[in-house]
Amino acid sequence: MRKKVVIANWKMNQDFYETTSFLRNLLKIIFEINHKKEIIIAPSFPFLHISNQILQGSTLSIAAQNIHQMENGSYTGEVSASMLKSIGVQKVILGHSERRKHFSETNDILIKKIKTALKYKFIIIFCVGETEVERRKKEHFLSVKYQLEETIFHFSLENISSFIIAYEPIWAIGTGKTATPEVVQVMHQYIRSLFMDKYGKNISRKISILYGGSINDLNAKSLFYQKDIDGGLVGNSSLNIEKFMRIIQS
Ligand code: PGA
């Protein structure tokens, strides 16, 4: 059985009070419902430590939204893998299209980030996804294949169990335009076939592939019902505790 995973990607939202009260309330509610998913919250850097303390002893865990590729040094404003490890962070989101777009993260930089993350034994939530133009030109499969070939596929079989894949079509992120469950299923099946060709049947069966892009409490169920969709990376709708709970229960 593949792991079912729901991740809250809070991006640059939620201050100290909002972060801590959300997590305390979430713990109370989660305690009362019977769920079997892995739930991961990705708050901003300044609140990772307190978030980890709040979630200590629960089934929930935290992820960082980024790490720097270098291990340390003169990189003003950056945060290293070892710093995060030292406060107990064990997961990181890499390759998000907002990082690629606004912070010029190329595939080459991502390879370096992956190397560093693997060295520090992080679980890596790695995002791929096509643009609207690529989909219109029917180049979406090619685009996703290229992103995988130029990043994760540089790494050996032993490293692959450290990855969770998130398919996030860029046109669906933050736009309210969710991809249909059928469209996502076809892409997830394709991504799984790429892992099969590269690493074999076992890996392709085991690797969790999440969908991300305008997931909400109304569309989550039909998405998660698809056989190759193993959960979701949720942005906007994860900022509201009631909506997020309904997504978890989906
Ligand atoms: P969204 O963001 O749910 O707000 O579309 C998803 C993401 O960027 O991970």
Residues whose N, C-alpha, C, O or C-beta is under 5 A from the ligand:
A	BS01	PGA	N9 A172 I173 G174 T175 G212 G213 S214 I215 L233 V234 G235 N236 S237
